[in-house]
Amino acid sequence: MLLSFLINWYERFDKISEVRHGWFFATQSTIYLHTSIRDRSQTRYLKRLRSKGLVEVRLRRNPNRRYLRLNIDAINRMIDETRIG
């Protein structure tokens, strides 16, 4: 569910030219608002996505934002493996 949200959020930012070198931001409260996933769970799920090479994460404190970059190639490979699997 989180990965699906991040893909949609990326596409939203990309349409308004707010993606910088693949990076876009999503605050914890924004993710919660759209997915109902609480902060601790977000952190845990993002850690799993990072370990699978699907997303990179950078935290910026001023303003307090979580910047993300999706590895589209890895996401597509995962989807293809799921279809074949």
Residue, then its C-alpha position, 0 to 999 in steps of 0.5 A: m500500500l505504501l509503495s502504491f501511494l509513493i508511486n502515485w505521489y511521485e506521478r503527481f509531483d512529476k506532473i507539476s515539475e516538482v521532481r528534482h533528479g528523481w527526488f520528491f518529498a512526502t511528510q509523515s502526516t501526508i502519508y498518514l492522511h492518504t494511507s492511514i499508515r502511522d509514523r512507526s509503520q511508515t518507518r518500518y515499511l520504508k526500511r523494507l522498501r530500501s532493503k529491497g532497493l525499491v526506494e531511497v530516503r533522505l530526511r531533511r529537518n528544515p523544513n521537516r520533510r522526507y525526500l524519496r527517490l523510487n527505483i523504477d527499474a527495480i519496481n518494474r522487475m518486482i512486478d514482472e517477477t510477481r506476474i511470472g511467479 
